[in-house]
Amino acid sequence: MAWFYLALGGLLEIGFTTCLRFTDGFKNVPWTLAFVVCIGLSMLFLDMATRSAIPLGTGYAIWTGIGAIGTVLIGMVWFGEPASLVRVLLVLGVVGCIAGLKLTSGH
């Protein structure tokens, strides 16, 4: 269940970074509220995942990796950010590192 919580927290990190794009300096209230909810839940699920089953360093690295990869992909797909071969290969490198952390976590 801890890995599920960690993945959910990472997905919510993608949510709060995407919401942040639309907050307009926290003046856009609906997007600001969505940002606050996503960041709060994301941190809650990170805490739940690392409380006992997943080492904190491993959990944090995977949580931020999911958020970083997802945010880069959202940027490429929906916001027209560059999707060069080098960027895609670097994202795949992060995916490989996350998989390696999961495989070597001992849990």
CYANA upper distance limits for C-alpha pairs under 8 A (distance plus 0.5 A):
  1 MET  CA      5 TYR  CA      6.84
  1 MET  CA     49 ALA  CA      8.34
  2 ALA  CA      6 LEU  CA      6.67
  2 ALA  CA     48 MET  CA      7.46
  2 ALA  CA     49 ALA  CA      4.84
  2 ALA  CA     50 THR  CA      7.84
  2 ALA  CA     53 ALA  CA      6.68
  2 ALA  CA     54 ILE  CA      7.48
  3 TRP  CA      7 ALA  CA      6.63
  3 TRP  CA     49 ALA  CA      7.00
  3 TRP  CA     54 ILE  CA      8.31
  4 PHE  CA      8 LEU  CA      6.60
  4 PHE  CA     49 ALA  CA      8.45
  5 TYR  CA      9 GLY  CA      6.54
  5 TYR  CA     45 PHE  CA      5.69
  5 TYR  CA     46 LEU  CA      7.31
  5 TYR  CA     48 MET  CA      7.24
  5 TYR  CA     49 ALA  CA      5.96
  6 LEU  CA     10 GLY  CA      6.69
  6 LEU  CA     45 PHE  CA      6.58
  6 LEU  CA     46 LEU  CA      5.99
  6 LEU  CA     48 MET  CA      8.41
  6 LEU  CA     49 ALA  CA      5.88
  6 LEU  CA     59 GLY  CA      7.44
  6 LEU  CA     62 ILE  CA      8.32
  6 LEU  CA     63 TRP  CA      6.81
  7 ALA  CA     11 LEU  CA      6.73
  7 ALA  CA     63 TRP  CA      7.55
  7 ALA  CA     66 ILE  CA      7.94
  8 LEU  CA     12 LEU  CA      6.72
  8 LEU  CA     42 SER  CA      7.83
  8 LEU  CA     45 PHE  CA      7.36
  9 GLY  CA     13 GLU  CA      6.72
  9 GLY  CA     41 LEU  CA      7.43
  9 GLY  CA     42 SER  CA      4.62
  9 GLY  CA     43 MET  CA      7.18
  9 GLY  CA     44 LEU  CA      8.01
  9 GLY  CA     45 PHE  CA      5.44
  9 GLY  CA     46 LEU  CA      6.13
  9 GLY  CA     63 TRP  CA      7.23
 10 GLY  CA     14 ILE  CA      7.07
 10 GLY  CA     42 SER  CA      7.17
 10 GLY  CA     46 LEU  CA      8.45
 10 GLY  CA     62 ILE  CA      8.28
 10 GLY  CA     63 TRP  CA      5.26
 10 GLY  CA     64 THR  CA      7.24
 10 GLY  CA     65 GLY  CA      8.27
 10 GLY  CA     66 ILE  CA      5.59
 10 GLY  CA     67 GLY  CA      5.67
 11 LEU  CA     15 GLY  CA      6.95
 11 LEU  CA     42 SER  CA      8.26
 11 LEU  CA     66 ILE  CA      7.35
 11 LEU  CA     67 GLY  CA      6.92
 11 LEU  CA     70 GLY  CA      8.02
 12 LEU  CA     16 PHE  CA      6.74
 12 LEU  CA     38 CYS  CA      5.92
 12 LEU  CA     39 ILE  CA      7.40
 12 LEU  CA     41 LEU  CA      7.54
 12 LEU  CA     42 SER  CA      5.61
 12 LEU  CA     67 GLY  CA      8.32
 13 GLU  CA     17 THR  CA      6.71
 13 GLU  CA     38 CYS  CA      7.32
 13 GLU  CA     39 ILE  CA      6.94
 13 GLU  CA     42 SER  CA      6.30
 13 GLU  CA     63 TRP  CA      8.39
 13 GLU  CA     64 THR  CA      8.27
 13 GLU  CA     66 ILE  CA      8.38
 13 GLU  CA     67 GLY  CA      5.60
 14 ILE  CA     18 THR  CA      6.60
 14 ILE  CA     66 ILE  CA      8.21
 14 ILE  CA     67 GLY  CA      5.36
 14 ILE  CA     68 ALA  CA      7.94
 14 ILE  CA     70 GLY  CA      6.22
 14 ILE  CA     71 THR  CA      5.94
 15 GLY  CA     19 CYS  CA      6.56
 15 GLY  CA     35 PHE  CA      7.85
 15 GLY  CA     38 CYS  CA      6.57
 16 PHE  CA     20 LEU  CA      6.48
 16 PHE  CA     34 ALA  CA      7.80
 16 PHE  CA     35 PHE  CA      5.22
 16 PHE  CA     36 VAL  CA      7.91
 16 PHE  CA     38 CYS  CA      5.63
 16 PHE  CA     39 ILE  CA      6.09
 17 THR  CA     21 ARG  CA      7.27
 17 THR  CA     35 PHE  CA      8.05
 17 THR  CA     71 THR  CA      7.34
 18 THR  CA     22 PHE  CA      7.86
 18 THR  CA     71 THR  CA      7.53
 18 THR  CA     74 ILE  CA      8.37
 19 CYS  CA     23 THR  CA      6.99
 19 CYS  CA     31 TRP  CA      6.23
 19 CYS  CA     32 THR  CA      7.69
 19 CYS  CA     34 ALA  CA      7.01
 19 CYS  CA     35 PHE  CA      5.72
 20 LEU  CA     24 ASP  CA      8.44
 20 LEU  CA     31 TRP  CA      7.87
 20 LEU  CA     32 THR  CA      7.77
 20 LEU  CA     35 PHE  CA      6.65
 22 PHE  CA     28 ASN  CA      7.82
 22 PHE  CA     31 TRP  CA      6.59
 22 PHE  CA     32 THR  CA      8.49
 23 THR  CA     27 LYS  CA      6.66
 23 THR  CA     28 ASN  CA      5.45
 23 THR  CA     29 VAL  CA      7.73
 23 THR  CA     31 TRP  CA      5.65
 23 THR  CA     32 THR  CA      5.72
 23 THR  CA     35 PHE  CA      8.41
 24 ASP  CA     28 ASN  CA      6.26
 26 PHE  CA     31 TRP  CA      8.36
 26 PHE  CA     32 THR  CA      5.98
 27 LYS  CA     32 THR  CA      7.87
 28 ASN  CA     32 THR  CA      6.52
 29 VAL  CA     33 LEU  CA      6.52
 30 PRO  CA     34 ALA  CA      6.74
 31 TRP  CA     35 PHE  CA      6.55
 32 THR  CA     36 VAL  CA      6.72
 33 LEU  CA     37 VAL  CA      6.64
 34 ALA  CA     38 CYS  CA      6.54
 35 PHE  CA     39 ILE  CA      6.56
 36 VAL  CA     40 GLY  CA      6.49
 37 VAL  CA     41 LEU  CA      6.61
 38 CYS  CA     42 SER  CA      6.36
 39 ILE  CA     43 MET  CA      6.62
 40 GLY  CA     44 LEU  CA      6.69
 41 LEU  CA     45 PHE  CA      6.64
 42 SER  CA     46 LEU  CA      6.73
 43 MET  CA     47 ASP  CA      6.62
 44 LEU  CA     48 MET  CA      6.69
 45 PHE  CA     49 ALA  CA      6.55
 46 LEU  CA     50 THR  CA      6.70
 46 LEU  CA     59 GLY  CA      7.67
 46 LEU  CA     60 TYR  CA      7.91
 46 LEU  CA     63 TRP  CA      7.65
 47 ASP  CA     51 ARG  CA      6.24
 48 MET  CA     52 SER  CA      8.46
 49 ALA  CA     53 ALA  CA      6.99
 49 ALA  CA     54 ILE  CA      6.67
 49 ALA  CA     59 GLY  CA      7.74
 50 THR  CA     54 ILE  CA      5.23
 50 THR  CA     55 PRO  CA      6.38
 50 THR  CA     56 LEU  CA      5.83
 50 THR  CA     59 GLY  CA      6.61
 51 ARG  CA     56 LEU  CA      8.39
 53 ALA  CA    107 HIS  CA      7.47
 54 ILE  CA     58 THR  CA      7.36
 54 ILE  CA     59 GLY  CA      6.47
 54 ILE  CA    105 SER  CA      7.92
 54 ILE  CA    107 HIS  CA      7.32
 55 PRO  CA     59 GLY  CA      6.51
 55 PRO  CA    105 SER  CA      7.92
 56 LEU  CA     60 TYR  CA      6.43
 57 GLY  CA     61 ALA  CA      6.60
 58 THR  CA     62 ILE  CA      6.67
 58 THR  CA    101 LEU  CA      6.89
 58 THR  CA    102 LYS  CA      8.16
 58 THR  CA    105 SER  CA      7.51
 59 GLY  CA     63 TRP  CA      6.41
 60 TYR  CA     64 THR  CA      6.55
 61 ALA  CA     65 GLY  CA      6.43
 61 ALA  CA     98 ILE  CA      8.06
 62 ILE  CA     66 ILE  CA      6.55
 62 ILE  CA     98 ILE  CA      6.10
 62 ILE  CA    101 LEU  CA      8.02
 63 TRP  CA     67 GLY  CA      6.82
 64 THR  CA     68 ALA  CA      6.41
 65 GLY  CA     69 ILE  CA      6.45
 65 GLY  CA     94 VAL  CA      7.28
 65 GLY  CA     95 VAL  CA      8.09
 65 GLY  CA     98 ILE  CA      7.28
 66 ILE  CA     70 GLY  CA      6.43
 67 GLY  CA     71 THR  CA      6.39
 68 ALA  CA     72 VAL  CA      6.62
 69 ILE  CA     73 LEU  CA      6.68
 69 ILE  CA     91 VAL  CA      6.68
 69 ILE  CA     94 VAL  CA      7.93
 69 ILE  CA     95 VAL  CA      8.18
 70 GLY  CA     74 ILE  CA      6.54
 71 THR  CA     75 GLY  CA      6.58
 72 VAL  CA     76 MET  CA      6.74
 73 LEU  CA     77 VAL  CA      6.52
 74 ILE  CA     78 TRP  CA      6.10
 74 ILE  CA     79 PHE  CA      7.51
 75 GLY  CA     79 PHE  CA      5.29
 75 GLY  CA     80 GLY  CA      6.85
 75 GLY  CA     81 GLU  CA      5.87
 76 MET  CA     80 GLY  CA      5.69
 76 MET  CA     81 GLU  CA      4.98
 76 MET  CA     82 PRO  CA      6.56
 76 MET  CA     83 ALA  CA      6.31
 77 VAL  CA     81 GLU  CA      8.05
 82 PRO  CA     87 ARG  CA      8.42
 83 ALA  CA     87 ARG  CA      6.69
 83 ALA  CA     88 VAL  CA      6.99
 84 SER  CA     88 VAL  CA      6.82
 85 LEU  CA     89 LEU  CA      6.58
 86 VAL  CA     90 LEU  CA      6.64
 87 ARG  CA     91 VAL  CA      6.74
 88 VAL  CA     92 LEU  CA      6.74
 89 LEU  CA     93 GLY  CA      6.71
 90 LEU  CA     94 VAL  CA      6.98
 91 VAL  CA     95 VAL  CA      6.87
 92 LEU  CA     96 GLY  CA      6.71
 93 GLY  CA     97 CYS  CA      6.79
 94 VAL  CA     98 ILE  CA      6.71
 95 VAL  CA     99 ALA  CA      6.71
 96 GLY  CA    100 GLY  CA      6.61
 97 CYS  CA    101 LEU  CA      6.71
 98 ILE  CA    102 LYS  CA      6.78
 99 ALA  CA    103 LEU  CA      6.65
100 GLY  CA    104 THR  CA      6.62
101 LEU  CA    105 SER  CA      6.35
